[in-house]
Amino acid sequence: MRLTMYTDFSLRVLMYVGSKERSQLSTIQEISTAYGISKNHLMKVTYELGKHGYIETVRGRGGGIRLAHDPININVGEIVKKMEDDFYLVECFNCASNRCVITPVCKLRNLLHQALTAYLSVLDAYTLQDLLVNKEELGAILFMK
């Protein structure tokens, strides 16, 4: 299983803004600079994070973004499930486009489904707070630029 860059960037944005005090706003430009990620990509990611209620946007001069909730209330598994566009590990996971001839008797599908379920279960066990236990160390790297 591999996450898309979109989901990776989403998690990194949340870690970045979560590393700051709630009263401090972050800009897309500073996040872009800190991670070396395209500003255009981050604009799409932050829009989606805002749409799902993970971050809030403050408009105008001196505006920016910040977490909309306490990090302990932001579940990593939930983020991944909302940001990934599909979890079709193999062709037969998508009934609409499946053309695999062995699907009716294949045992691989069940095995991979179990693996995916276990993977998502592990992610569900963590919150953003768990990713921020080393907040000071993250800040030292991210905010030094």
Contacts in CASP RR format, 6 or more apart in sequence:
PFRMAT RR
TARGET T0000
AUTHOR 0000-0000-0000
METHOD contacts of the structure
MODEL  1
MRLTMYTDFSLRVLMYVGSKERSQLSTIQEISTAYGISKNHLMKVTYELG
KHGYIETVRGRGGGIRLAHDPININVGEIVKKMEDDFYLVECFNCASNRC
VITPVCKLRNLLHQALTAYLSVLDAYTLQDLLVNKEELGAILFMK
1 89 0 8 1.000
1 115 0 8 1.000
1 116 0 8 1.000
1 119 0 8 1.000
3 80 0 8 1.000
3 84 0 8 1.000
4 83 0 8 1.000
4 84 0 8 1.000
4 85 0 8 1.000
5 41 0 8 1.000
6 41 0 8 1.000
6 44 0 8 1.000
6 45 0 8 1.000
6 48 0 8 1.000
6 83 0 8 1.000
6 84 0 8 1.000
6 85 0 8 1.000
7 79 0 8 1.000
7 80 0 8 1.000
7 83 0 8 1.000
7 84 0 8 1.000
9 35 0 8 1.000
9 37 0 8 1.000
9 41 0 8 1.000
9 42 0 8 1.000
9 45 0 8 1.000
10 45 0 8 1.000
10 48 0 8 1.000
10 49 0 8 1.000
10 79 0 8 1.000
10 83 0 8 1.000
11 76 0 8 1.000
11 79 0 8 1.000
11 80 0 8 1.000
11 131 0 8 1.000
12 31 0 8 1.000
12 35 0 8 1.000
12 37 0 8 1.000
13 31 0 8 1.000
13 42 0 8 1.000
13 45 0 8 1.000
13 46 0 8 1.000
13 49 0 8 1.000
13 55 0 8 1.000
13 65 0 8 1.000
14 49 0 8 1.000
14 54 0 8 1.000
14 55 0 8 1.000
14 67 0 8 1.000
14 74 0 8 1.000
14 79 0 8 1.000
14 128 0 8 1.000
14 131 0 8 1.000
15 128 0 8 1.000
15 131 0 8 1.000
15 132 0 8 1.000
15 138 0 8 1.000
16 26 0 8 1.000
16 31 0 8 1.000
16 34 0 8 1.000
16 35 0 8 1.000
16 142 0 8 1.000
17 26 0 8 1.000
17 31 0 8 1.000
17 55 0 8 1.000
17 65 0 8 1.000
17 66 0 8 1.000
17 67 0 8 1.000
18 66 0 8 1.000
18 67 0 8 1.000
18 71 0 8 1.000
18 128 0 8 1.000
18 132 0 8 1.000
18 135 0 8 1.000
19 132 0 8 1.000
19 135 0 8 1.000
19 138 0 8 1.000
19 139 0 8 1.000
19 142 0 8 1.000
19 143 0 8 1.000
20 26 0 8 1.000
20 66 0 8 1.000
20 143 0 8 1.000
22 66 0 8 1.000
22 67 0 8 1.000
24 66 0 8 1.000
25 58 0 8 1.000
25 62 0 8 1.000
25 63 0 8 1.000
25 64 0 8 1.000
25 65 0 8 1.000
25 66 0 8 1.000
26 64 0 8 1.000
26 65 0 8 1.000
26 66 0 8 1.000
27 63 0 8 1.000
27 64 0 8 1.000
27 65 0 8 1.000
28 39 0 8 1.000
28 42 0 8 1.000
28 43 0 8 1.000
28 46 0 8 1.000
28 64 0 8 1.000
28 65 0 8 1.000
29 39 0 8 1.000
31 37 0 8 1.000
31 42 0 8 1.000
32 38 0 8 1.000
32 39 0 8 1.000
32 42 0 8 1.000
33 145 0 8 1.000
34 142 0 8 1.000
34 143 0 8 1.000
34 145 0 8 1.000
35 142 0 8 1.000
46 55 0 8 1.000
46 57 0 8 1.000
46 65 0 8 1.000
48 83 0 8 1.000
49 55 0 8 1.000
50 56 0 8 1.000
50 57 0 8 1.000
50 68 0 8 1.000
52 82 0 8 1.000
53 68 0 8 1.000
53 69 0 8 1.000
54 67 0 8 1.000
54 68 0 8 1.000
54 69 0 8 1.000
54 74 0 8 1.000
54 79 0 8 1.000
55 65 0 8 1.000
55 66 0 8 1.000
55 67 0 8 1.000
55 68 0 8 1.000
56 65 0 8 1.000
56 66 0 8 1.000
56 67 0 8 1.000
56 68 0 8 1.000
57 63 0 8 1.000
57 64 0 8 1.000
57 65 0 8 1.000
58 64 0 8 1.000
58 65 0 8 1.000
58 66 0 8 1.000
67 74 0 8 1.000
67 128 0 8 1.000
70 129 0 8 1.000
71 127 0 8 1.000
71 128 0 8 1.000
71 129 0 8 1.000
71 131 0 8 1.000
71 132 0 8 1.000
72 127 0 8 1.000
72 128 0 8 1.000
72 129 0 8 1.000
73 127 0 8 1.000
74 127 0 8 1.000
74 128 0 8 1.000
74 129 0 8 1.000
75 124 0 8 1.000
75 126 0 8 1.000
75 127 0 8 1.000
75 128 0 8 1.000
76 123 0 8 1.000
76 124 0 8 1.000
76 126 0 8 1.000
76 127 0 8 1.000
76 128 0 8 1.000
76 130 0 8 1.000
76 131 0 8 1.000
77 120 0 8 1.000
77 123 0 8 1.000
77 124 0 8 1.000
77 126 0 8 1.000
78 124 0 8 1.000
79 128 0 8 1.000
80 120 0 8 1.000
80 123 0 8 1.000
81 120 0 8 1.000
86 94 0 8 1.000
87 93 0 8 1.000
87 116 0 8 1.000
87 120 0 8 1.000
88 94 0 8 1.000
89 112 0 8 1.000
89 115 0 8 1.000
89 116 0 8 1.000
90 100 0 8 1.000
90 108 0 8 1.000
90 109 0 8 1.000
90 112 0 8 1.000
91 97 0 8 1.000
91 98 0 8 1.000
91 99 0 8 1.000
91 100 0 8 1.000
92 98 0 8 1.000
92 100 0 8 1.000
92 103 0 8 1.000
92 106 0 8 1.000
92 109 0 8 1.000
93 109 0 8 1.000
93 112 0 8 1.000
93 113 0 8 1.000
100 106 0 8 1.000
103 109 0 8 1.000
132 138 0 8 1.000
END
